[in-house]
Amino acid sequence: MIHIENLNMTINTATMTSGDIETGHDSDIRTDLVDTLRIISKDERLKHETLVIPEICEQYGFSEGNYRLPELLHFLADMLE
């Protein structure tokens, strides 16, 4: 089980329209998400944390197994980049 405490993130919300995506604002959101995932993946408190993906998640494209959380977060950041 994952239990994360004392993690503070500031998220500025803005109203988005369909035109925002066409003008490239989505790349700013993606960059922020990638950067955030990489920062969290380096947190020493997560060093020994694992994530269990059950067999039922294979229908969503995830492979069943136990994964080290920092490596999984970094992998997700790489995939989003």
Rosetta blueprint (number, residue, H / E / L):
1 M L
2 I L
3 H L
4 I L
5 E L
6 N L
7 L L
8 N L
9 M L
10 T L
11 I L
12 N L
13 T L
14 A L
15 T L
16 M L
17 T L
18 S H
19 G H
20 D H
21 I H
22 E H
23 T L
24 G L
25 H H
26 D H
27 S H
28 D H
29 I H
30 R H
31 T H
32 D H
33 L H
34 V H
35 D H
36 T H
37 L H
38 R H
39 I H
40 I H
41 S H
42 K L
43 D L
44 E H
45 R H
46 L H
47 K L
48 H L
49 E L
50 T E
51 L E
52 V E
53 I E
54 P L
55 E H
56 I H
57 C H
58 E H
59 Q H
60 Y H
61 G L
62 F L
63 S L
64 E L
65 G E
66 N E
67 Y E
68 R E
69 L H
70 P H
71 E H
72 L H
73 L H
74 H H
75 F H
76 L H
77 A H
78 D H
79 M H
80 L H
81 E L
